[in-house]
Amino acid sequence: MDLREIVETLEGYSDESPLLMEPRSDYDACLVGIGYRFKDGPLAVYDINKVLKVLQTRDGMSVEGSEEFFQFNIVGGWLGDGTPMFIEPLE
């Protein structure tokens, strides 16, 4: 499944839509798949490293600052059943 298919699939759920990070122009490229967890799904799945890179380049954060912001404000923010998932891919 490529990025276009992931976005189209996630956008296609009208009722309990999976939440997508904003601004989409920055974060859609960080999507890596569609996830599910107990009684939840489909969910947007983002690559942590790509999200950190957006924070560093778009917002000019340091590596440490972006990691702290990510942990506290993004991973630490629960927005309901459609809250995205984040993975650190093995490379």
N, C-alpha and C positions, 0 to 999 in steps of 0.2 A: 504494500500500500504506500503510495507516494504522498507528499504533502498536500497536493490538491485533493486527493481522495479523502484524506483525513479531515481536512477542513469541510469539504462538502458533506461528509457523513455527520460530523458534529453539528453543522448548521441545519441539517435536515430533521433534527428532533425538535418538534414544536412545543410539546407540553413541558416536561421538566428538562429543559435544555441544559446541556453541559456548559459550564461557564468557561469562557475564553478570556485570556489575559488581554488587557488593554494597555497601550494602543495596539490594536491588531497588526498594524503595519510593522511594528517592531517584533512582536512576540509570536506571530503565526509561524515564522521560520524556526522557532524553537520547539514546535510540536513534533513529536516522534511517534505518536500512536494513540490508540483509544484503549482506555482501561476500565476495569470493573472492580468493585469491592462489594462486600456483603450488602445486598439490597441496594446498591448504587451502581449506576452505569447506564449508558456509556459516559465516560469521563475523558476530558482532554488530558493527555500525558505529555509533559514537557521535559526536555533535557536540561538538567540543572546547570551544566556548564555553559550551555547556550544562553540561558536566562542571565547568568552572571556576566557573560560577555556583553549582553545588551545593557545591563546596568553600568558596566564600566565604560562602554563607548558612548552610549546615549547620554548618561547622566554624569559621566566623568568621575565615577567612584573608584576608589582604590580597590585592590583585590580584597583586602580585609574589610573595607567598608561595604563592598557589594555582598560579601558573604554574611556579614552581620545583618544588613538590611533584608536580604533574602530570608534568613532564618527567622527573624522577628516579624517582618511585615508580610511576607508571602507565604512561607510554610506555616507560620504561626497564625495566619488568618483563616478562620473557618467561615465560609460563606454559604453553608448549607450543603444539601445532597449533591449539588453539581460542582462542588469545589474541585479544582484540578488536582492531578497527581503529578509528582515530580520524581524523576529517576536519574540516577548517575550511571550512565551506560558503561559497560566494560569495553575498553578499547585497547 
